[in-house]
């Protein structure tokens, strides 16, 4: 009897955990959407569930001096797809796929979500993709955290993990925007003066409005033109706010560079996101092609929907 009860409680806990990212625990607040030019941001709140999770973001860990990133070695053929990270903190560090690291011997993009457990500063390695094809410096520069890649590039990364297709997407974006880049680095897009001026206008407006709103967001949906640019939701507001600034910049970059006048209704937005939020069963099926759940110790802590 005790064994049956324990099994039931474990099953109930599993179901409750899986439901963290469905409408039973999340509220998509269409009425509080923030709109500026080509971009709409819709806040997501937690209506139930939640809990604590000890993770910290890579950007936060680097600011605190808890994480140091260096090249694994000097030869490009053997080391281009790896970097070394030393976690000197007592916290597990969440490194997210699509995060951009600049410096080293060339700029990189993190390939997949990884948790770096505390290891007394021992060497740990993460998989990365090259986003700067024409540079492999003899001298290693200091790595620094940049941001998230824009939704179009992240989608290519997440759905293919193919280096050639990532380069092709970067070439296409730079060419479309007519941005010169001697080393063909993706980050040139955010060093273009006109693009940065336009992005700053978006960001200033968004920051001004968001600062006057409820600070209990756990996620957001971004829309431009007739496309949902993505959905990002986290288990806790603390973890969301460690990522939100960089995710917002990525959505703004997409809206400024490749977006258009808002044309998607709330009903059309819901048609795209509902299969991921209605139930665990529909979510599991939908995420096979449209997004992902990220886990820590068998507990999901982040839901991502890719851009349309």
VOLO-335556 format. One record per residue (C-alpha): y, x, z; residue in three letters. Coordinates in Angstrom, 2 decimals, padded with zeros to 5 digits, m for minus. Example, Ala and Ser with C-alpha at 12.3 -4.5 7.8 and 13.67 -1.06 7.14 Angstrom:
<nodes>
NODE         v         u         w   resn
NODE   m004.50    012.30    007.80    ALA
NODE   m001.06    013.67    007.14    SER
</nodes>
This chain:
<nodes>
NODE         v         u         w   resn
NODE    000.00    000.00    000.00    UNK
NODE    002.41    002.79    000.92    UNK
NODE    001.56    004.56   m002.36    UNK
NODE    002.27    001.39   m004.35    UNK
NODE    005.58    000.90   m002.52    UNK
NODE    006.60    004.51   m003.21    UNK
NODE    005.73    004.09   m006.89    UNK
NODE    007.80    000.90   m007.05    UNK
NODE    010.79    002.58   m005.41    UNK
NODE    010.59    005.54   m007.79    UNK
NODE    010.44    003.16   m010.76    UNK
NODE    013.37    001.14   m009.41    UNK
NODE    015.36    004.35   m008.95    UNK
NODE    014.58    005.39   m012.51    UNK
NODE    015.70    002.05   m013.91    UNK
NODE    018.90    002.11   m011.82    UNK
NODE    019.61    005.65   m012.98    UNK
NODE    019.09    004.82   m016.64    UNK
NODE    021.43    001.82   m016.32    UNK
NODE    024.34    004.04   m015.28    UNK
NODE    025.62    003.99   m018.86    UNK
NODE    025.21    000.35   m019.85    UNK
NODE    027.50   m002.66   m019.50    UNK
NODE    025.87   m003.42   m016.16    UNK
NODE    027.83   m000.46   m014.74    UNK
NODE    030.58    000.29   m017.27    UNK
NODE    033.69   m001.67   m018.25    UNK
NODE    035.34   m001.07   m021.62    UNK
NODE    038.95   m002.19   m021.12    UNK
NODE    040.19   m003.15   m024.59    UNK
NODE    043.25   m004.86   m023.10    UNK
NODE    044.49   m001.55   m021.66    UNK
NODE    044.16    000.44   m024.87    UNK
NODE    046.87    003.02   m025.59    UNK
NODE    048.05    003.21   m029.18    UNK
NODE    050.22    005.83   m030.84    UNK
NODE    050.56    006.15   m034.62    UNK
NODE    047.03    006.76   m035.98    UNK
NODE    045.21    006.85   m032.65    UNK
NODE    043.93    004.28   m030.18    UNK
NODE    042.42    005.32   m026.84    UNK
NODE    040.43    002.69   m024.93    UNK
NODE    039.70    003.45   m021.26    UNK
NODE    036.28    003.07   m019.69    UNK
NODE    035.87    002.30   m015.98    UNK
NODE    032.84    002.21   m013.75    UNK
NODE    032.06   m001.28   m012.54    UNK
NODE    029.07   m000.13   m010.51    UNK
NODE    026.58    002.65   m010.08    UNK
NODE    027.97    006.17   m010.12    UNK
NODE    027.34    008.60   m007.30    UNK
NODE    027.93    012.27   m006.75    UNK
NODE    026.91    015.17   m008.91    UNK
NODE    027.60    018.85   m008.10    UNK
NODE    028.39    019.99   m011.64    UNK
NODE    031.63    021.68   m012.65    UNK
NODE    032.84    022.11   m016.23    UNK
NODE    032.93    025.46   m017.99    UNK
NODE    036.72    025.32   m018.35    UNK
NODE    037.12    024.64   m014.61    UNK
NODE    034.71    027.45   m013.70    UNK
NODE    036.56    029.93   m015.91    UNK
NODE    039.92    028.96   m014.39    UNK
NODE    038.47    029.54   m010.93    UNK
NODE    037.03    032.90   m011.97    UNK
NODE    033.48    031.65   m011.37    UNK
NODE    032.25    032.23   m014.93    UNK
NODE    032.60    035.36   m017.07    UNK
NODE    031.63    035.35   m020.74    UNK
NODE    030.80    038.47   m022.75    UNK
NODE    028.92    039.41   m025.89    UNK
NODE    025.18    039.93   m025.55    UNK
NODE    025.30    043.06   m027.71    UNK
NODE    027.07    044.90   m030.51    UNK
NODE    024.99    044.11   m033.61    UNK
NODE    025.99    040.87   m035.34    UNK
NODE    022.57    040.12   m036.80    UNK
NODE    020.92    040.05   m033.38    UNK
NODE    023.72    038.69   m031.20    UNK
NODE    025.92    036.33   m033.22    UNK
NODE    024.13    033.24   m031.88    UNK
NODE    024.18    034.22   m028.19    UNK
NODE    026.73    034.97   m025.51    UNK
NODE    026.21    036.09   m021.93    UNK
NODE    027.58    034.06   m019.01    UNK
NODE    027.61    035.19   m015.40    UNK
NODE    027.92    032.36   m012.89    UNK
NODE    029.21    033.90   m009.66    UNK
NODE    029.79    030.58   m007.91    UNK
NODE    027.56    028.37   m005.78    UNK
NODE    027.95    025.50   m008.27    UNK
NODE    025.88    024.55   m011.33    UNK
NODE    028.14    024.94   m014.38    UNK
NODE    027.89    022.42   m017.20    UNK
NODE    028.42    024.06   m020.61    UNK
NODE    028.80    021.38   m023.29    UNK
NODE    027.82    021.46   m026.93    UNK
NODE    030.97    021.55   m029.08    UNK
NODE    033.07    023.58   m026.64    UNK
NODE    034.97    026.43   m028.31    UNK
NODE    035.16    029.99   m027.00    UNK
NODE    037.70    032.36   m028.57    UNK
NODE    037.68    036.13   m028.43    UNK
NODE    034.64    038.36   m028.18    UNK
NODE    033.72    039.86   m031.51    UNK
NODE    034.27    036.44   m033.14    UNK
NODE    035.07    032.86   m032.11    UNK
NODE    032.07    030.67   m031.23    UNK
NODE    031.09    027.08   m030.57    UNK
NODE    028.50    026.17   m027.93    UNK
NODE    025.39    024.83   m029.68    UNK
NODE    023.92    022.51   m027.06    UNK
NODE    024.45    021.19   m023.55    UNK
NODE    023.31    023.71   m020.94    UNK
NODE    023.34    023.82   m017.14    UNK
NODE    023.88    027.30   m015.67    UNK
NODE    022.49    027.29   m012.15    UNK
NODE    023.95    029.58   m009.45    UNK
NODE    022.18    032.90   m009.84    UNK
NODE    024.22    035.36   m007.83    UNK
NODE    026.09    036.46   m010.94    UNK
NODE    022.94    037.39   m012.85    UNK
NODE    023.01    037.40   m016.66    UNK
NODE    022.36    034.03   m018.30    UNK
NODE    022.56    033.30   m022.02    UNK
NODE    023.69    030.30   m024.05    UNK
NODE    023.19    029.48   m027.71    UNK
NODE    026.34    029.45   m029.86    UNK
NODE    027.38    029.00   m033.49    UNK
NODE    029.82    031.12   m035.44    UNK
NODE    033.09    029.38   m036.32    UNK
NODE    034.84    032.49   m037.65    UNK
NODE    032.72    033.78   m040.49    UNK
NODE    034.83    036.71   m041.62    UNK
NODE    035.25    038.55   m038.31    UNK
NODE    032.85    040.67   m036.28    UNK
NODE    035.11    043.12   m034.49    UNK
NODE    034.04    046.61   m033.52    UNK
NODE    035.90    046.14   m030.25    UNK
NODE    035.09    043.17   m028.07    UNK
NODE    038.01    041.01   m026.98    UNK
NODE    038.05    039.01   m023.76    UNK
NODE    036.57    035.54   m024.21    UNK
NODE    038.71    032.58   m023.20    UNK
NODE    038.15    028.85   m023.19    UNK
NODE    039.79    027.03   m026.11    UNK
NODE    038.87    023.32   m026.19    UNK
NODE    036.39    020.96   m027.81    UNK
NODE    035.91    020.96   m031.57    UNK
NODE    037.21    017.88   m033.36    UNK
NODE    034.77    014.94   m033.73    UNK
NODE    033.90    015.67   m037.38    UNK
NODE    032.83    019.24   m036.63    UNK
NODE    031.03    018.21   m033.43    UNK
NODE    029.03    015.61   m035.35    UNK
NODE    027.84    018.23   m037.84    UNK
NODE    026.87    020.48   m034.94    UNK
NODE    025.05    017.80   m032.95    UNK
NODE    023.16    016.25   m035.87    UNK
NODE    022.17    019.41   m037.76    UNK
NODE    022.52    022.57   m035.61    UNK
NODE    022.86    024.23   m039.01    UNK
NODE    025.14    027.28   m039.29    UNK
NODE    025.70    026.93   m043.05    UNK
NODE    026.72    023.27   m042.74    UNK
NODE    029.09    024.16   m039.89    UNK
NODE    030.77    026.80   m042.06    UNK
NODE    030.94    024.29   m044.92    UNK
NODE    032.66    021.74   m042.68    UNK
NODE    035.17    024.34   m041.47    UNK
NODE    035.92    025.45   m045.05    UNK
NODE    036.46    021.83   m046.05    UNK
NODE    038.80    021.12   m043.16    UNK
NODE    040.90    024.24   m043.70    UNK
NODE    041.10    023.57   m047.43    UNK
NODE    042.01    019.91   m046.95    UNK
NODE    044.79    020.85   m044.55    UNK
NODE    045.86    023.82   m046.72    UNK
NODE    045.77    026.13   m043.70    UNK
NODE    045.32    029.83   m044.54    UNK
NODE    042.88    031.70   m042.32    UNK
NODE    042.03    035.33   m043.15    UNK
NODE    038.91    035.22   m040.96    UNK
NODE    038.05    031.57   m041.77    UNK
NODE    038.22    030.54   m038.14    UNK
NODE    038.19    026.88   m037.18    UNK
NODE    040.81    027.53   m034.49    UNK
NODE    043.43    028.16   m037.20    UNK
NODE    043.81    024.39   m037.37    UNK
NODE    045.50    024.41   m033.96    UNK
NODE    047.73    027.36   m034.74    UNK
NODE    049.39    025.61   m037.70    UNK
NODE    053.01    024.94   m036.69    UNK
NODE    053.42    021.52   m038.31    UNK
NODE    050.05    020.29   m037.10    UNK
NODE    050.77    021.45   m033.56    UNK
NODE    054.16    019.74   m033.54    UNK
NODE    052.58    016.45   m034.55    UNK
NODE    049.77    016.85   m032.03    UNK
NODE    052.33    017.53   m029.30    UNK
NODE    054.05    014.21   m030.03    UNK
NODE    050.75    012.37   m029.65    UNK
NODE    049.86    014.24   m026.50    UNK
NODE    053.26    013.77   m024.85    UNK
NODE    053.11    010.03   m025.47    UNK
NODE    049.53    009.71   m024.23    UNK
NODE    050.23    011.77   m021.11    UNK
NODE    053.31    009.71   m020.33    UNK
NODE    051.46    006.39   m020.57    UNK
NODE    048.25    007.55   m018.88    UNK
NODE    050.20    008.95   m015.91    UNK
NODE    051.39    005.42   m015.14    UNK
NODE    047.91    003.91   m015.33    UNK
NODE    044.94    003.61   m013.00    UNK
NODE    043.42    007.07   m012.50    UNK
NODE    039.86    005.79   m012.17    UNK
NODE    038.78    006.32   m015.78    UNK
NODE    035.28    007.66   m016.28    UNK
NODE    035.49    007.71   m020.06    UNK
NODE    037.29    006.72   m023.23    UNK
NODE    036.79    005.53   m026.79    UNK
NODE    038.93    006.95   m029.59    UNK
NODE    039.69    005.11   m032.84    UNK
NODE    041.65    006.05   m035.97    UNK
NODE    041.94    004.17   m039.24    UNK
NODE    038.67    002.34   m039.75    UNK
NODE    036.60    004.81   m037.71    UNK
NODE    035.47    005.12   m034.14    UNK
NODE    036.07    008.83   m033.49    UNK
NODE    033.77    008.86   m030.50    UNK
NODE    032.91    007.56   m027.06    UNK
NODE    032.71    009.80   m024.00    UNK
NODE    031.67    008.52   m020.57    UNK
NODE    030.76    010.45   m017.41    UNK
NODE    028.96    009.60   m014.20    UNK
NODE    032.04    010.32   m012.07    UNK
NODE    035.79    010.30   m012.62    UNK
NODE    035.98    013.85   m011.26    UNK
NODE    033.73    015.20   m013.99    UNK
NODE    035.51    013.10   m016.63    UNK
NODE    038.91    014.53   m015.69    UNK
NODE    037.59    018.09   m015.93    UNK
NODE    036.81    017.36   m019.59    UNK
NODE    039.31    014.65   m020.56    UNK
NODE    042.27    016.83   m021.51    UNK
NODE    040.23    018.86   m024.01    UNK
NODE    038.44    015.80   m025.39    UNK
NODE    041.78    014.04   m025.86    UNK
NODE    043.15    017.05   m027.76    UNK
NODE    040.10    016.95   m030.05    UNK
NODE    040.62    013.24   m030.75    UNK
NODE    044.32    013.83   m031.40    UNK
NODE    043.56    016.67   m033.79    UNK
NODE    041.21    014.40   m035.76    UNK
NODE    043.73    011.54   m035.86    UNK
NODE    046.58    013.81   m037.01    UNK
NODE    044.54    015.80   m039.53    UNK
NODE    042.19    013.21   m041.00    UNK
NODE    043.08    009.86   m039.46    UNK
NODE    044.98    006.92   m040.91    UNK
NODE    046.78    003.74   m039.88    UNK
NODE    044.74    001.76   m037.37    UNK
NODE    042.69   m000.89   m039.11    UNK
NODE    039.63   m001.46   m036.91    UNK
NODE    039.57   m004.59   m034.75    UNK
NODE    038.19   m004.66   m031.22    UNK
NODE    035.28   m006.74   m032.52    UNK
NODE    034.46   m004.05   m035.09    UNK
NODE    034.71   m001.34   m032.44    UNK
NODE    032.32   m003.32   m030.24    UNK
NODE    029.85   m003.61   m033.11    UNK
NODE    029.62    000.18   m033.20    UNK
NODE    029.40    000.84   m029.46    UNK
NODE    027.47   m002.21   m028.20    UNK
NODE    023.99   m000.96   m029.18    UNK
NODE    024.58    002.04   m026.88    UNK
NODE    025.73   m000.07   m023.94    UNK
NODE    023.95   m003.44   m023.99    UNK
NODE    020.63   m002.28   m022.55    UNK
NODE    018.58    000.84   m021.90    UNK
NODE    016.15   m000.15   m024.65    UNK
NODE    018.80   m000.51   m027.35    UNK
NODE    020.58    002.59   m026.05    UNK
NODE    017.48    004.73   m026.32    UNK
NODE    016.91    003.69   m029.91    UNK
NODE    020.57    003.92   m030.97    UNK
NODE    021.15    007.38   m029.54    UNK
NODE    018.40    008.83   m031.73    UNK
NODE    020.95    008.85   m034.57    UNK
NODE    024.34    008.02   m033.05    UNK
NODE    024.77    010.03   m029.86    UNK
NODE    023.15    011.47   m026.76    UNK
NODE    022.70    011.30   m023.01    UNK
NODE    023.00    014.53   m021.05    UNK
NODE    020.91    014.98   m017.89    UNK
NODE    021.00    016.97   m014.68    UNK
NODE    017.80    016.94   m012.64    UNK
NODE    016.50    013.91   m014.59    UNK
NODE    019.72    011.95   m013.95    UNK
NODE    022.04    011.13   m016.88    UNK
NODE    025.62    012.18   m016.21    UNK
NODE    027.25    011.91   m019.63    UNK
NODE    027.05    009.53   m022.58    UNK
NODE    028.36    010.61   m025.97    UNK
NODE    028.64    008.57   m029.16    UNK
NODE    029.35    010.53   m032.33    UNK
NODE    032.11    009.65   m034.79    UNK
NODE    031.46    007.15   m037.56    UNK
</nodes>
